[in-house]
Amino acid sequence: MSDAERERARSQPGAGFTDAVMFSFGDRTSGVYGLARLGISGAQGSALAVLFDGREPVGLLAEGGVTLSEGAGWDALAVGALDTTTEVPLKSWKVAVAPKDGEGFELSFEAVSPPADFEGGGMEGYEQLCRVTGTAAGRPVDCLGQRGHSWGDPDWTEIDRTRSVAAWLEDGSALALGSVRPAGAADHAAEDVWATLLNAQGVLPVDEPRLSTTYDGDGHQRRAGVELWMDDDEGFAHRGSGHVLCGSSLELGSLRLDCSFFAWRLDGREGVGRYDVLRRAT
């Protein structure tokens, strides 16, 4: 399959099938952190963007049910005030958001790793580590981030929650981790968890990833630890920990997104990244 074919938007029958791209970044020097997600579901599009300046959210966009032109895809797509363009498939993209109220960003994403494929919870796709440059909240941005492309039709009657972790480290490597917890599961042992280590040389799947989390009284993620057991004979795990820098909760119809940015430390290397929890709204 060519790079352009991998980048194309997928479509299947079913009201719940969605194809989406997610951009995220964190620049600790400038103190800005953000994410942007565009979704295509049939003939309709959705847009979500969040921008933090330090601990404070300064920009928010959430739109759904926007009618798209026939054949809309990831070559170039705009939904409300959020738009993205693919300059070179699997290599470079632009994304910009200009909400009516609050700050926005205009960024270029350049892939610095090959795609890391994943599958679980009715979704499949890939993640790529990226170099991110541009401006956000009126400040220069030059940092690491991530672009993900996913598609599928998850059945939320069978899912309790999903968790997404990204750690972008100072040496140019990264961790991408995802988990799906089935509805009614008694503990984390029942979760389907995948993880990959990424860098410019390639991707390295983790044989047995473990994620532990401390939540506050409102259920927001505050601290986390990871153990990454590899399929080798070395007999040790990569270990890391993180704590929240900023975060917010968003009601997305029947779902609630607790999005946060963390400071991470993995095997002595420091960095920043995301930790998101998506669950059914109560």
LORO-714028 format. One record per residue (C-alpha): x, y, z; chain; residue number from 0. Coordinates in nm, 3 decimals. Layout:
REM LORO-714028
<rec u="X" v="Y" w="Z" chain="A" n="NUM"/>
...
//
This chain:
REM LORO-714028
<rec u="0.000" v="0.000" w="0.000" chain="A" n="0"/>
<rec u="0.136" v="0.341" w="-0.095" chain="A" n="1"/>
<rec u="0.172" v="0.628" w="0.152" chain="A" n="2"/>
<rec u="-0.114" v="0.811" w="-0.018" chain="A" n="3"/>
<rec u="-0.341" v="0.507" w="0.016" chain="A" n="4"/>
<rec u="-0.261" v="0.478" w="0.387" chain="A" n="5"/>
<rec u="-0.350" v="0.843" w="0.434" chain="A" n="6"/>
<rec u="-0.688" v="0.822" w="0.260" chain="A" n="7"/>
<rec u="-1.008" v="0.860" w="0.458" chain="A" n="8"/>
<rec u="-1.191" v="0.533" w="0.518" chain="A" n="9"/>
<rec u="-1.567" v="0.485" w="0.494" chain="A" n="10"/>
<rec u="-1.797" v="0.196" w="0.580" chain="A" n="11"/>
<rec u="-2.172" v="0.159" w="0.629" chain="A" n="12"/>
<rec u="-2.292" v="0.233" w="0.980" chain="A" n="13"/>
<rec u="-2.380" v="0.550" w="1.164" chain="A" n="14"/>
<rec u="-2.101" v="0.500" w="1.417" chain="A" n="15"/>
<rec u="-1.812" v="0.458" w="1.174" chain="A" n="16"/>
<rec u="-1.566" v="0.747" w="1.197" chain="A" n="17"/>
<rec u="-1.234" v="0.826" w="1.037" chain="A" n="18"/>
<rec u="-1.027" v="1.078" w="1.235" chain="A" n="19"/>
<rec u="-0.689" v="1.246" w="1.260" chain="A" n="20"/>
<rec u="-0.544" v="1.381" w="1.584" chain="A" n="21"/>
<rec u="-0.262" v="1.633" w="1.621" chain="A" n="22"/>
<rec u="-0.105" v="1.702" w="1.962" chain="A" n="23"/>
<rec u="0.199" v="1.888" w="2.091" chain="A" n="24"/>
<rec u="0.358" v="2.022" w="2.406" chain="A" n="25"/>
<rec u="0.623" v="2.295" w="2.420" chain="A" n="26"/>
<rec u="0.742" v="2.330" w="2.779" chain="A" n="27"/>
<rec u="0.975" v="2.618" w="2.688" chain="A" n="28"/>
<rec u="0.689" v="2.831" w="2.553" chain="A" n="29"/>
<rec u="0.443" v="2.684" w="2.803" chain="A" n="30"/>
<rec u="0.179" v="2.594" w="2.543" chain="A" n="31"/>
<rec u="0.012" v="2.255" w="2.494" chain="A" n="32"/>
<rec u="-0.262" v="2.163" w="2.253" chain="A" n="33"/>
<rec u="-0.452" v="1.907" w="2.051" chain="A" n="34"/>
<rec u="-0.677" v="1.912" w="1.748" chain="A" n="35"/>
<rec u="-0.900" v="1.633" w="1.616" chain="A" n="36"/>
<rec u="-1.093" v="1.622" w="1.290" chain="A" n="37"/>
<rec u="-1.346" v="1.347" w="1.222" chain="A" n="38"/>
<rec u="-1.534" v="1.226" w="0.915" chain="A" n="39"/>
<rec u="-1.850" v="1.020" w="0.965" chain="A" n="40"/>
<rec u="-2.043" v="0.965" w="0.644" chain="A" n="41"/>
<rec u="-2.119" v="1.306" w="0.497" chain="A" n="42"/>
<rec u="-2.059" v="1.491" w="0.823" chain="A" n="43"/>
<rec u="-1.752" v="1.629" w="0.993" chain="A" n="44"/>
<rec u="-1.655" v="1.713" w="1.350" chain="A" n="45"/>
<rec u="-1.382" v="1.928" w="1.502" chain="A" n="46"/>
<rec u="-1.229" v="1.945" w="1.847" chain="A" n="47"/>
<rec u="-0.938" v="2.163" w="1.957" chain="A" n="48"/>
<rec u="-0.801" v="2.254" w="2.300" chain="A" n="49"/>
<rec u="-0.511" v="2.490" w="2.378" chain="A" n="50"/>
<rec u="-0.347" v="2.546" w="2.717" chain="A" n="51"/>
<rec u="-0.123" v="2.832" w="2.821" chain="A" n="52"/>
<rec u="0.050" v="2.695" w="3.127" chain="A" n="53"/>
<rec u="-0.224" v="2.539" w="3.339" chain="A" n="54"/>
<rec u="-0.505" v="2.748" w="3.191" chain="A" n="55"/>
<rec u="-0.718" v="2.654" w="2.888" chain="A" n="56"/>
<rec u="-0.712" v="2.957" w="2.656" chain="A" n="57"/>
<rec u="-0.870" v="2.815" w="2.341" chain="A" n="58"/>
<rec u="-1.151" v="2.567" w="2.278" chain="A" n="59"/>
<rec u="-1.337" v="2.453" w="1.969" chain="A" n="60"/>
<rec u="-1.601" v="2.179" w="1.955" chain="A" n="61"/>
<rec u="-1.824" v="2.138" w="1.651" chain="A" n="62"/>
<rec u="-2.018" v="1.842" w="1.515" chain="A" n="63"/>
<rec u="-2.266" v="1.758" w="1.243" chain="A" n="64"/>
<rec u="-2.100" v="1.983" w="0.986" chain="A" n="65"/>
<rec u="-2.196" v="1.888" w="0.629" chain="A" n="66"/>
<rec u="-1.895" v="1.801" w="0.416" chain="A" n="67"/>
<rec u="-1.851" v="1.812" w="0.041" chain="A" n="68"/>
<rec u="-1.863" v="1.482" w="-0.146" chain="A" n="69"/>
<rec u="-1.530" v="1.300" w="-0.141" chain="A" n="70"/>
<rec u="-1.394" v="1.496" w="0.156" chain="A" n="71"/>
<rec u="-1.064" v="1.354" w="0.280" chain="A" n="72"/>
<rec u="-0.731" v="1.429" w="0.440" chain="A" n="73"/>
<rec u="-0.567" v="1.598" w="0.140" chain="A" n="74"/>
<rec u="-0.733" v="1.916" w="0.266" chain="A" n="75"/>
<rec u="-1.022" v="1.942" w="0.509" chain="A" n="76"/>
<rec u="-1.180" v="2.229" w="0.702" chain="A" n="77"/>
<rec u="-1.449" v="2.188" w="0.966" chain="A" n="78"/>
<rec u="-1.553" v="2.520" w="1.112" chain="A" n="79"/>
<rec u="-1.245" v="2.707" w="1.234" chain="A" n="80"/>
<rec u="-1.019" v="2.398" w="1.219" chain="A" n="81"/>
<rec u="-0.843" v="2.288" w="0.903" chain="A" n="82"/>
<rec u="-0.564" v="2.053" w="0.801" chain="A" n="83"/>
<rec u="-0.365" v="1.991" w="0.484" chain="A" n="84"/>
<rec u="-0.150" v="1.693" w="0.392" chain="A" n="85"/>
<rec u="0.161" v="1.824" w="0.219" chain="A" n="86"/>
<rec u="0.338" v="1.488" w="0.175" chain="A" n="87"/>
<rec u="0.153" v="1.169" w="0.278" chain="A" n="88"/>
<rec u="0.293" v="1.017" w="0.599" chain="A" n="89"/>
<rec u="0.559" v="1.290" w="0.603" chain="A" n="90"/>
<rec u="0.425" v="1.643" w="0.659" chain="A" n="91"/>
<rec u="0.102" v="1.824" w="0.743" chain="A" n="92"/>
<rec u="-0.029" v="2.164" w="0.842" chain="A" n="93"/>
<rec u="-0.303" v="2.228" w="1.098" chain="A" n="94"/>
<rec u="-0.458" v="2.553" w="1.209" chain="A" n="95"/>
<rec u="-0.742" v="2.658" w="1.437" chain="A" n="96"/>
<rec u="-0.881" v="3.007" w="1.492" chain="A" n="97"/>
<rec u="-1.173" v="2.991" w="1.738" chain="A" n="98"/>
<rec u="-1.398" v="3.296" w="1.768" chain="A" n="99"/>
<rec u="-1.335" v="3.313" w="2.142" chain="A" n="100"/>
<rec u="-0.986" v="3.238" w="2.271" chain="A" n="101"/>
<rec u="-0.643" v="3.170" w="2.130" chain="A" n="102"/>
<rec u="-0.555" v="2.945" w="1.836" chain="A" n="103"/>
<rec u="-0.254" v="2.794" w="1.664" chain="A" n="104"/>
<rec u="-0.097" v="2.749" w="1.322" chain="A" n="105"/>
<rec u="0.150" v="2.460" w="1.307" chain="A" n="106"/>
<rec u="0.351" v="2.236" w="1.078" chain="A" n="107"/>
<rec u="0.399" v="1.869" w="1.169" chain="A" n="108"/>
<rec u="0.696" v="1.680" w="1.020" chain="A" n="109"/>
<rec u="0.713" v="1.306" w="1.081" chain="A" n="110"/>
<rec u="1.032" v="1.185" w="1.250" chain="A" n="111"/>
<rec u="0.924" v="0.822" w="1.287" chain="A" n="112"/>
<rec u="0.753" v="0.564" w="1.068" chain="A" n="113"/>
<rec u="0.388" v="0.484" w="1.148" chain="A" n="114"/>
<rec u="0.325" v="0.263" w="1.452" chain="A" n="115"/>
<rec u="0.014" v="0.055" w="1.379" chain="A" n="116"/>
<rec u="-0.245" v="-0.034" w="1.644" chain="A" n="117"/>
<rec u="-0.579" v="-0.213" w="1.666" chain="A" n="118"/>
<rec u="-0.829" v="-0.251" w="1.949" chain="A" n="119"/>
<rec u="-1.176" v="-0.164" w="2.076" chain="A" n="120"/>
<rec u="-1.323" v="-0.154" w="1.726" chain="A" n="121"/>
<rec u="-1.060" v="0.093" w="1.606" chain="A" n="122"/>
<rec u="-0.740" v="0.064" w="1.406" chain="A" n="123"/>
<rec u="-0.486" v="0.311" w="1.280" chain="A" n="124"/>
<rec u="-0.134" v="0.440" w="1.333" chain="A" n="125"/>
<rec u="0.063" v="0.700" w="1.529" chain="A" n="126"/>
<rec u="0.372" v="0.898" w="1.427" chain="A" n="127"/>
<rec u="0.618" v="1.104" w="1.628" chain="A" n="128"/>
<rec u="0.655" v="1.453" w="1.477" chain="A" n="129"/>
<rec u="0.859" v="1.771" w="1.497" chain="A" n="130"/>
<rec u="0.616" v="2.060" w="1.547" chain="A" n="131"/>
<rec u="0.689" v="2.422" w="1.453" chain="A" n="132"/>
<rec u="0.482" v="2.736" w="1.418" chain="A" n="133"/>
<rec u="0.288" v="2.954" w="1.659" chain="A" n="134"/>
<rec u="0.033" v="2.888" w="1.935" chain="A" n="135"/>
<rec u="-0.133" v="3.148" w="2.157" chain="A" n="136"/>
<rec u="0.088" v="3.403" w="1.981" chain="A" n="137"/>
<rec u="0.409" v="3.228" w="2.088" chain="A" n="138"/>
<rec u="0.672" v="3.044" w="1.882" chain="A" n="139"/>
<rec u="0.651" v="2.664" w="1.899" chain="A" n="140"/>
<rec u="0.939" v="2.423" w="1.833" chain="A" n="141"/>
<rec u="0.889" v="2.089" w="2.001" chain="A" n="142"/>
<rec u="0.792" v="1.726" w="1.959" chain="A" n="143"/>
<rec u="0.436" v="1.608" w="1.914" chain="A" n="144"/>
<rec u="0.232" v="1.339" w="1.749" chain="A" n="145"/>
<rec u="-0.010" v="1.278" w="1.464" chain="A" n="146"/>
<rec u="-0.250" v="0.986" w="1.473" chain="A" n="147"/>
<rec u="-0.491" v="0.850" w="1.212" chain="A" n="148"/>
<rec u="-0.764" v="0.611" w="1.327" chain="A" n="149"/>
<rec u="-1.086" v="0.463" w="1.193" chain="A" n="150"/>
<rec u="-1.357" v="0.223" w="1.307" chain="A" n="151"/>
<rec u="-1.694" v="0.179" w="1.474" chain="A" n="152"/>
<rec u="-1.646" v="0.121" w="1.848" chain="A" n="153"/>
<rec u="-1.941" v="-0.024" w="2.040" chain="A" n="154"/>
<rec u="-1.965" v="0.189" w="2.355" chain="A" n="155"/>
<rec u="-2.217" v="-0.046" w="2.510" chain="A" n="156"/>
<rec u="-1.923" v="-0.289" w="2.540" chain="A" n="157"/>
<rec u="-1.657" v="-0.034" w="2.646" chain="A" n="158"/>
<rec u="-1.611" v="0.128" w="2.985" chain="A" n="159"/>
<rec u="-1.327" v="0.361" w="2.888" chain="A" n="160"/>
<rec u="-1.025" v="0.406" w="2.666" chain="A" n="161"/>
<rec u="-0.691" v="0.558" w="2.766" chain="A" n="162"/>
<rec u="-0.435" v="0.719" w="2.537" chain="A" n="163"/>
<rec u="-0.081" v="0.803" w="2.649" chain="A" n="164"/>
<rec u="0.196" v="0.979" w="2.458" chain="A" n="165"/>
<rec u="0.539" v="1.073" w="2.595" chain="A" n="166"/>
<rec u="0.772" v="1.281" w="2.373" chain="A" n="167"/>
<rec u="1.121" v="1.261" w="2.517" chain="A" n="168"/>
<rec u="1.418" v="1.497" w="2.504" chain="A" n="169"/>
<rec u="1.638" v="1.252" w="2.310" chain="A" n="170"/>
<rec u="1.395" v="1.242" w="2.015" chain="A" n="171"/>
<rec u="1.221" v="0.918" w="2.107" chain="A" n="172"/>
<rec u="0.863" v="0.862" w="2.220" chain="A" n="173"/>
<rec u="0.614" v="0.625" w="2.376" chain="A" n="174"/>
<rec u="0.266" v="0.568" w="2.234" chain="A" n="175"/>
<rec u="0.024" v="0.361" w="2.446" chain="A" n="176"/>
<rec u="-0.346" v="0.285" w="2.428" chain="A" n="177"/>
<rec u="-0.588" v="0.074" w="2.627" chain="A" n="178"/>
<rec u="-0.951" v="-0.035" w="2.609" chain="A" n="179"/>
<rec u="-1.135" v="-0.145" w="2.923" chain="A" n="180"/>
<rec u="-1.444" v="-0.360" w="2.860" chain="A" n="181"/>
<rec u="-1.772" v="-0.267" w="3.025" chain="A" n="182"/>
<rec u="-1.816" v="-0.448" w="3.355" chain="A" n="183"/>
<rec u="-1.445" v="-0.525" w="3.398" chain="A" n="184"/>
<rec u="-1.350" v="-0.567" w="3.762" chain="A" n="185"/>
<rec u="-0.997" v="-0.427" w="3.725" chain="A" n="186"/>
<rec u="-0.724" v="-0.325" w="3.479" chain="A" n="187"/>
<rec u="-0.625" v="-0.689" w="3.420" chain="A" n="188"/>
<rec u="-0.914" v="-0.717" w="3.174" chain="A" n="189"/>
<rec u="-0.792" v="-0.425" w="2.960" chain="A" n="190"/>
<rec u="-0.659" v="-0.465" w="2.607" chain="A" n="191"/>
<rec u="-0.333" v="-0.264" w="2.613" chain="A" n="192"/>
<rec u="-0.085" v="-0.193" w="2.335" chain="A" n="193"/>
<rec u="0.230" v="0.021" w="2.333" chain="A" n="194"/>
<rec u="0.513" v="0.111" w="2.099" chain="A" n="195"/>
<rec u="0.845" v="0.291" w="2.135" chain="A" n="196"/>
<rec u="0.920" v="0.523" w="1.842" chain="A" n="197"/>
<rec u="1.221" v="0.707" w="1.708" chain="A" n="198"/>
<rec u="1.376" v="0.805" w="1.376" chain="A" n="199"/>
<rec u="1.516" v="0.455" w="1.327" chain="A" n="200"/>
<rec u="1.181" v="0.276" w="1.353" chain="A" n="201"/>
<rec u="0.913" v="0.145" w="1.586" chain="A" n="202"/>
<rec u="0.953" v="-0.118" w="1.856" chain="A" n="203"/>
<rec u="0.634" v="-0.288" w="1.983" chain="A" n="204"/>
<rec u="0.615" v="-0.349" w="2.357" chain="A" n="205"/>
<rec u="0.540" v="-0.709" w="2.448" chain="A" n="206"/>
<rec u="0.372" v="-0.639" w="2.783" chain="A" n="207"/>
<rec u="0.284" v="-0.277" w="2.865" chain="A" n="208"/>
<rec u="0.148" v="-0.184" w="3.207" chain="A" n="209"/>
<rec u="-0.008" v="0.150" w="3.302" chain="A" n="210"/>
<rec u="-0.103" v="0.254" w="3.656" chain="A" n="211"/>
<rec u="-0.283" v="0.579" w="3.735" chain="A" n="212"/>
<rec u="-0.373" v="0.788" w="4.038" chain="A" n="213"/>
<rec u="-0.697" v="0.985" w="4.002" chain="A" n="214"/>
<rec u="-0.837" v="1.272" w="4.208" chain="A" n="215"/>
<rec u="-1.182" v="1.276" w="4.371" chain="A" n="216"/>
<rec u="-1.346" v="1.384" w="4.044" chain="A" n="217"/>
<rec u="-1.187" v="1.103" w="3.844" chain="A" n="218"/>
<rec u="-0.921" v="1.314" w="3.669" chain="A" n="219"/>
<rec u="-0.582" v="1.156" w="3.605" chain="A" n="220"/>
<rec u="-0.311" v="1.315" w="3.821" chain="A" n="221"/>
<rec u="-0.011" v="1.079" w="3.828" chain="A" n="222"/>
<rec u="0.084" v="0.772" w="3.628" chain="A" n="223"/>
<rec u="0.348" v="0.502" w="3.604" chain="A" n="224"/>
<rec u="0.442" v="0.276" w="3.313" chain="A" n="225"/>
<rec u="0.628" v="-0.055" w="3.288" chain="A" n="226"/>
<rec u="0.723" v="-0.167" w="2.939" chain="A" n="227"/>
<rec u="0.832" v="-0.531" w="2.920" chain="A" n="228"/>
<rec u="1.000" v="-0.612" w="2.592" chain="A" n="229"/>
<rec u="1.006" v="-0.941" w="2.405" chain="A" n="230"/>
<rec u="1.377" v="-1.011" w="2.463" chain="A" n="231"/>
<rec u="1.609" v="-1.194" w="2.696" chain="A" n="232"/>
<rec u="1.730" v="-0.892" w="2.894" chain="A" n="233"/>
<rec u="1.482" v="-0.953" w="3.176" chain="A" n="234"/>
<rec u="1.407" v="-0.591" w="3.267" chain="A" n="235"/>
<rec u="1.139" v="-0.335" w="3.188" chain="A" n="236"/>
<rec u="1.159" v="0.023" w="3.074" chain="A" n="237"/>
<rec u="1.003" v="0.224" w="3.357" chain="A" n="238"/>
<rec u="0.862" v="0.573" w="3.370" chain="A" n="239"/>
<rec u="0.637" v="0.809" w="3.562" chain="A" n="240"/>
<rec u="0.446" v="1.125" w="3.495" chain="A" n="241"/>
<rec u="0.240" v="1.397" w="3.658" chain="A" n="242"/>
<rec u="-0.022" v="1.634" w="3.525" chain="A" n="243"/>
<rec u="0.072" v="1.980" w="3.397" chain="A" n="244"/>
<rec u="-0.270" v="2.091" w="3.276" chain="A" n="245"/>
<rec u="-0.602" v="1.941" w="3.180" chain="A" n="246"/>
<rec u="-0.971" v="1.983" w="3.118" chain="A" n="247"/>
<rec u="-1.289" v="1.775" w="3.084" chain="A" n="248"/>
<rec u="-1.516" v="1.801" w="2.781" chain="A" n="249"/>
<rec u="-1.866" v="1.660" w="2.735" chain="A" n="250"/>
<rec u="-1.894" v="1.515" w="2.384" chain="A" n="251"/>
<rec u="-2.252" v="1.398" w="2.359" chain="A" n="252"/>
<rec u="-2.274" v="1.057" w="2.523" chain="A" n="253"/>
<rec u="-1.899" v="1.057" w="2.600" chain="A" n="254"/>
<rec u="-1.671" v="1.251" w="2.834" chain="A" n="255"/>
<rec u="-1.310" v="1.330" w="2.747" chain="A" n="256"/>
<rec u="-1.064" v="1.402" w="3.026" chain="A" n="257"/>
<rec u="-0.772" v="1.547" w="2.828" chain="A" n="258"/>
<rec u="-0.447" v="1.631" w="3.002" chain="A" n="259"/>
<rec u="-0.081" v="1.702" w="2.937" chain="A" n="260"/>
<rec u="0.183" v="1.537" w="3.153" chain="A" n="261"/>
<rec u="0.549" v="1.581" w="3.235" chain="A" n="262"/>
<rec u="0.709" v="1.240" w="3.179" chain="A" n="263"/>
<rec u="1.031" v="1.068" w="3.281" chain="A" n="264"/>
<rec u="1.120" v="0.736" w="3.115" chain="A" n="265"/>
<rec u="1.450" v="0.557" w="3.182" chain="A" n="266"/>
<rec u="1.600" v="0.886" w="3.301" chain="A" n="267"/>
<rec u="1.490" v="1.080" w="2.993" chain="A" n="268"/>
<rec u="1.251" v="1.369" w="3.045" chain="A" n="269"/>
<rec u="0.975" v="1.496" w="2.822" chain="A" n="270"/>
<rec u="0.610" v="1.594" w="2.794" chain="A" n="271"/>
<rec u="0.307" v="1.431" w="2.641" chain="A" n="272"/>
<rec u="-0.062" v="1.354" w="2.665" chain="A" n="273"/>
<rec u="-0.276" v="1.134" w="2.886" chain="A" n="274"/>
<rec u="-0.640" v="1.122" w="2.775" chain="A" n="275"/>
<rec u="-0.930" v="0.920" w="2.915" chain="A" n="276"/>
<rec u="-1.248" v="0.878" w="2.710" chain="A" n="277"/>
<rec u="-1.548" v="0.726" w="2.885" chain="A" n="278"/>
<rec u="-1.925" v="0.717" w="2.878" chain="A" n="279"/>
<rec u="-2.076" v="1.030" w="3.029" chain="A" n="280"/>
<rec u="-2.269" v="0.982" w="3.353" chain="A" n="281"/>
//
